[in-house]
Every structure is written in C-alpha cells, then in structure tokens.
Amino acid sequence: MSSKIFSPEFLAEHRKSEKDFTRDRSLTFPRLISFMLNMVNGSIQSELSRFFQVLDDSPVALTNVTAAAFCKARKKLSYTAFKDLNANLIHTFYQSRNVQRWRGFRLLAVDGSVTQLPSSPELHSHFGKARAHSIRPAIRMSQLYDIKNQLTVDLQVNSHSTGERNMALQHLEQSNDKDLILYDRGYPAVWFFKVHMQLGINFCARAVVDSSNEIKAFVKSGKRDAVVEFRCVEKSLRRCKKDGLPTAPIKLRLIKITLTTGETEILMSSLFSNKDYPYSIFSDLYHQRWSVEEDYKIMKSRLNIENFSGKSVEAVLQDIHAKTLSKNIAAVAISEAKVLTVERCKTRKSKYKVNFTHALCQLKDNIVRFLMRVARSDLSKLLIEAIATSLNAYRPGRSCQRIKDKRNRPNKYPMAYKRLC
C-alpha cells in the first residue's frame, strides 16, 4: 500500500487536476492519504500536530501545517483513492493463508445503514433528506461484509432515496460462485433472487412470514424444510420485464426455524442439497449475519464515521471510505494476531476473540509510520503481538433484549463506548 501511494501512476489517477500536488508542499499526496487513514476524530489542527510529531519523531510537531491548508489540499484528492487502496488490500488478503471460510464458501452479508450528514446546501442538494420534515441531509450506506474475516469487501454510498436492493445488486460485481451471501428480511424478492441465480451466486435470506402465498402455504403445511416454486407476479414481474430477466417461476428452499422466543423464522436459500447442507446448520448460519450489524457499531461508535471533517460531498465520501479502509487494515492485523491466540488459548475453558477496539487503538499513528516508511524494522511483529494480548471471552448463545426505541435511551453516551481519541 505504501508503494502504491508513492507511485506517480496512482497520483495521476486520483488527483482532480494535472496541476495538483506538483509543488513542493508539506502536505504531499502520500502524507495527505496517510493523515486521513489515521482515524481522524479530534480537531483537524490537533490531529495535524500529532501526525507531524510521528513523522518528525519528536515530542512536538516540527512542521507547522494549518487546518486551512489541509482543507485546501483535500480538494485536490478524489475519494476513489481510498476505494482503490481498499480493493488492493482485499485482493492481497485473499491470496494469504489466513482466509477463513464456511464449508468452502466465502461467507458474506449485505446490510444497509442510514447516516446523517452535516447541514450544508451542497449536501442537501446532492444527497437529499431521509424524510420531508428532516432538517439534516442523510445518506444510505450498504456494505458487502466478509463475516469470517471481518472485512468490508465493498461499500456503496448513495442518497437515502436509493433502495437497499438496488445497492445490493452493485455488490454482486465483487462476488462470484464461491460466495454465500446472507440477507435480512428487507431484501427477498423473486426478481432479486433471479439475478443471483443467473450469476451463480448462492444466498440465504430471512423472509417475512406472511410476505407471499407460497410462504403462507409452507408455514400452514407444518413442514420445516421444503423446496417451493415461486411465481413471478406483480412487482417482480414488472422488474423482470424492465431488466430483461426471465419471468418463469423459480424454485427456492424454505427452512422454518422456531426461535427460543417462540417466534417463527423463515429462511429462503439456494442451497438445495440436504446432504451437503442439512436442516440443522441453517439456524447458526443465519445467526452469523449479526456480525455485519456489529461492524456498523464499530464504524459509528468506535471510528465515529458520522463525525465528519468537512461539509462537502467529496469530504464526506473521503471520510467514509478512509475510515472503512482503516478498519479493514485492523481486520487484517487481527487475522495475523489470531495465529498467536490459538496457542495461548489452547488450555482455557472459554473461547476468546481479539478485541477489535484495542487493535484500532494500536494502529493509531502506526498506520502513518508504515505508510510513510518511518517504521522500525520490527514494528509489524511488535504490533501483532500487542494486538494478540487483548482478548475478550466469547460466550456463544448469549443474547440481550434489543432496545426498540432508542430515542428514550437514558444514557446518550454509554460508558462501554468511548472514542478512540
């Protein structure tokens, strides 16, 4: 990644103009990218001082760069630089030996989240509002998330009016027939599954119990597992004709699971083989989708992704994609640390996992040292060992009651969720 940000080709591809980053300035192209990947959460001026303290290896910053200079420099940079670096990181990671899979599949989950933006005319005009009476503009984010390896494979950012299914279709460009994608109950539609089947991408999705006549009949039958034919009608029929998809019926496997609360959960899947994928695996399989919800909690509560450093469209996109890349770097470091934790936890009774927040804290400033090539030779080893020392006990089957109305939450700033800096 360091070689990439120092390359003239990468600079030429992701600057706004041929004249940008040609003069000898303190905030060069590699420095600007390194600074933004350093999980900027404090004031710009204090973060700049901290950044140059690391570069100068000094207790105080020897280079003086103002917040205004940073704002001027970032206008020359395209947010696509961070998307390109993330794609490069993902590609490199999947060639490593530490990739975890589920029954041979790369286990992925798709989920969306709404994020409020700073109030500015430019953001109002470009992204719009979540509701007519809202004061601040909002965006809809959607990510394709690797559950086993804790990586955001693809992140889409659009206006709030963009549908989650349409954003999910964009993720399929980063998927293949060796993937299994999990969806929650907002995604199932016959036309949506037809696209997956045409591409050969497997899926498992939760469905609303009374969402179609076929599902109602399945629930009424008393069966817990069956292959059911779904006709293409109404909205799905119109969408198929619009997108040139076949309108013939499709077959899907339905699985009925009774939760501990007594609630009935219906799953729809393309995994038809009872021998390879027995009924007993689906409850735990879908439960793993919760990891993508936890990842949004890391983004919002740990990385403060909603704490934007600018009020322009470019600044918002830069902040989101930069912090997503920083989170992925932490996930790669954790995958290396897991190798050390296996031996350490061999004799322990409970299962343990690496503390993600601690990993992010360890990477603060060290990301700069690595990217700017001022790191000591053994820093990577020391960093992985430090990350491996902070473990949390993992208690399978534990559940807590979900707070439905967050507006009435008594404590706005829970003690368990502190900022990184």
N, C-alpha and C positions, 0 to 999 in steps of 0.2 A: 504494500500500500504506500509506503514511503517512496519507493522508486516511482510509483505512478504519479504521485502529486508533484514530484520534482521534474517530470518529463515534459518537454516542450509540446508534445502532441496532446497530452491531457490538458495543459494550459490553453492551447488553441481551441480545443473542443468545448471548453466550459467557461470561457470568458465572454462577456457581452460584445466586446469590440476588439478589433485587432490592435488598437492603441492601448488597451487596458493592460496593466501590470508590465509595462515596458520600462518605466522609470525606476530608478533605484530608491525604493521606499522602505520604511521599517516594516510595514505590513505587506510583505510579499505574498504571492499566491500560495505557496506551501504554508506559510505562517498563518494566513487567514483561515485556511481549511483546518489546520491543527488547532487553532484557537477555538473554532466553532465546534470541533469534536470533543473539546474538553469539558462538556456538560456545563455550559454557561447558565448559571442560576442566580448569581449575585448581580450587583450593578455592573454595567459594562466597564466602567473605569477601574473598579476593584479587580475584576476578572482580568483585564488587560495588564494591570500591575503584577498580578500573580503569574500570568503567562510569561512575562518577560523576566520575572525572578527565576523561573525554571530555566529559561533559555540562557540567561546570564549566569546561572548557578550562583546567585547572590541573595543575601537576606533582604535586599531591597531591589526594586527594578532599576537597572542602569539605563534602560531605554524608555523614553517618555513618549507614549502614544495616547492621544486623547480619544474619548468616546466618539467625537465628531469625525475623526479620521477613520475609525472603524466603520461608522455608518456610510461614509463616502466610499470606502474600499469594497464593502459588501454589495454595493450597487453594480459593481463590475463583475460579480460572480453569479453564475447560474446554479440554482439548486440541483440541477441534473448531475453536478459533480459528485454529490453525496449518493445519489441513486446509482451512479456508475461504480463508485467505490464499493457500495454495498453488494452490487451484483458480482463484482470481482471477489469480494470476501466469501460470498455464498458459494460461488463456483470452486474456489480454492478449498473451502472447508469440506465439501462433499467428495473431494479426492483424498481426504485423510482417512486414517484408520479408526478414528473415534466416532464415526457416524452411527447413531442408534436408530434402529428400525423396528417396526411392528409386523411380525410374520412376513418379512421381506418387503413390506411397503414403507415408503416414507410417509409417516402419519402426519397429516396436515389438518388444520382447522381454519375456517374462514369466519370472521366476525367483524361487525362494524361498530363504530362509536361516534357519538356527536361531541364536538368540541367547540366551545365558544371562543370568539376572537376579540381582540381589542376593537373598540369602536372607532372606525375611520371611514370616510366616504369611499376610499378605494376598495376596502374590504367589503363594505356594504354592496357596492356596485358589482364586484366580481363574484362573491360567494352567496350573497343574499342572507336572509334570516331563516331561523328554524320555524318560526311562527309569525303570523302577521303582527301580533302585538309585542313581539320581542324587540328589545332595544339594541342588543348587540348582534353582529353577524355571526354565523356559525358554519362549520364545515362538517362533512361526513367523512370519516376515515374508515378504510376497510383494509384488513391485512390478511395475508396468507401466511399462516404461522406453523412452523415445524414444532410439534408438541414435544417430541422426544429430545430434540437438540436445542430447544428454547430460542429458535431463530425466526426473525421476521423475514421470510423469503421475498415477499413483495408487499409494498404499501401503496395504496391508492388514496389520493386526497381530492375530493370534489365538493361541489356545493351541496347543501343539505337536501335539496330537491332531487338529487340523483338517487335512484333506487338501489337498495343493497344487492339485489340480484344482478343488476347491470354491472355494478362494481365487481361482484364476484366473478362474472364472466371474464373480466380483464385479467384476473389472477390465473385463469386457465392457460394463458400464454406461458406461464412459468411452471406448468405442471406437465406430467406425462403418464404413461400407462403403468408406471411403477409407484404411483402415488395413491393414497386413500384419503379423501377429504371428508371431514366431519362438518355438518351444518346444524344450526339450531332451527327451531320451528318457524322462523320467518322466511326461510328460503324455498321449501318444497313447492314445485310446480312441474307439471308434466313436460312443458317445453324446456324448462331449466334442466331437467334430467336427460332429455333427449340430446342436448348439446354435449353433456358429459359422455353419453354412450357413443356418440359419433366420434369423439376424440379418444375413446377407450380409457377414460379416467373413472376410477371407482369412487364410490361415495357411500356415506351413511348419514342420514338426516333424521331429525326428530320431526314428527308431524302432529298437527292439532287433531285431536281425536275425532272431531266432527267436521273436518275440513272437506271431505268428499264422500260420495255414496259408497265408493269401494271400501274406504276405511271404516265407515259405519257398519257395513255388512261384515267386514272382517272381525270387528270387535264383537258384534252380535253372535257370530258363529262360535265363539268360545275358544277358537284356536289360538295358540300362542306363536305360531310360525307358519307362514304360507306364502306362496308365490301368487300374486294377484295381477290381473290385467287392468291397466288404466287407459281409459279412452281419452282422446284429446278433444276437449269441449270448451266452449265459451272463450275465456281469456287466453287459455293456452292455444286454442285453435287459431285465434287471431294472431297471436305472436308467432306461431309456426309458419303461417302464411306470409307474414311480414318478413321473417328472417329466412324463408326458403327451407324450413325444416320439414321432414316428412310428417304427415298427420296421422299415420297409422298408430294403433294402440301400442303401448309398451308394457312389458312385464317387470314388476318390482317385487322384491322380497319384503314382506311385512313381518315385524317382530313385535310382540306385545310383552311389555315388562311391567310388573307390578312393583312400585316403589315401596320403601318402608313406611311412607306416609299413607299408603293405601291408594295413591294416585296411579292411574294407568298411563304408561308411556308407550307411544307407538313410534317405532323406527322404520325408516324406508331405506333399503340398501340395494346395491348392485352385486353384492357378494352372495351368489345363489347356492354355492356348494355347501351342503350340510356337513359333509365330511371334513372339508378344509376349514369351514367357519361355522362350527356348531352354535346352537342357540345360546349356550352358556357364556360365550365370550362377549356378547353384544352389550350387556349392561355395563361392564367395565370399559369396553371400547368407547362408548358414547360419553361415559363419565370423564374420560381423559380430555374431552373438549373443553373442560373448565379451565385448562391451562391458558387458553387464549384470553379468557376473562382476567386471569391473574396477570397476564402480560400487560394488559391495558392499565391495571392498577400500578404496575411498575412504571409505566410511561407517565402516568398522571400524578402519582403520589411520590415516587422516588426521583424521577427525572424532571418532574414539573414541566411536562411538554406543553401545558397550557400557559406557562409563564413566558410569553413571547418577548423577544428583544427588539421588535420593530412592528410598525403598523402598515407595512406594505405587503402586497401579495408575495413578492419574492422573499421578503424577510420571514414571513410565516412558513413558507414552504422550506426555506433553508433550515429554520429551527427544527421543524418536524423531522425532516429526513436526516439531519445531522445527529439528532439525539437517538433516532432509530438505529443509525449505524453504530453509535457509541454503545448502545445496548447490545447489539449483535457482537461487537468486539468482546464485551464482557461475557457473553454466552460462549464464545469460542474459548476464552480463557478458562471458563468453568469446565468445559468439556475436557480440557487438559488436566485441570485440578482433580477431576473425578477419578482419574487413574491412580492418584495418590490416596484418595479417600477410601478406595476399595480395600486396600491393605490395612489401613488404620481402623476401619470399622468392622473388620472381619470377626472380632470376638465380642462385639457389642450386641446387646439384645435387640435394641430398636434399630430401625432403618434411619439413615441420615442422608441429607442432601446439602449441597453447598449453598451458603447464604448469598443470594443474588445482590442484595443491597451492599454487603461488605465487598463483593467483587467490584461493583461500580465505584465504591469509595477508593479502593486500591488503585483503580485505573485513572482516577482524577490526577492530573499532572503527568502521570507516567505515560499516558497517550501522547502527550506533547514530546516527551523525551524520546519515545520510539519513532514517531513520525519525523521529528526534526533531527534525528540521528545524533542525539547528545546523551544517549543512554549508555551506562556502563555495560560491559560485555555479559555480566551475569544477571542483569536486571530481570530478564524474562523468567529465569529459573527462580529467583527470589520472589517475583510477583506470583507465580503459580503456587509456590509453597505457602505464601501468605494467604492466598485465596482459599487454599485447601484446609487451612487451620480453623476457619469459621464455618461450623456445621450446625444445622438445625435438625432436630429429631422429626422424622416423618411418621405420622400416625395415620395409617390407612383406615378409611371408613369413618373418619371424624367429620361431623357436619355441624353447622351453626345455622340458626334461623336467619333468613335473609330479611334485611330491612327494606320494606317496600316503599315507604315514604321518607326519602332522605331529607326532605325539607324541614322536617320536625326533629332531626337528629340533634340532641342536646349539646354535643361537643363537636364544634366545627373543625377543630384541629386535634384529632386523636393522638395520644402520646405515642402510639405504635408507629405512626407515620411521620417521621421527621425529614426535613430537607437534607440533601447531601452536603450542602454548604450554605 
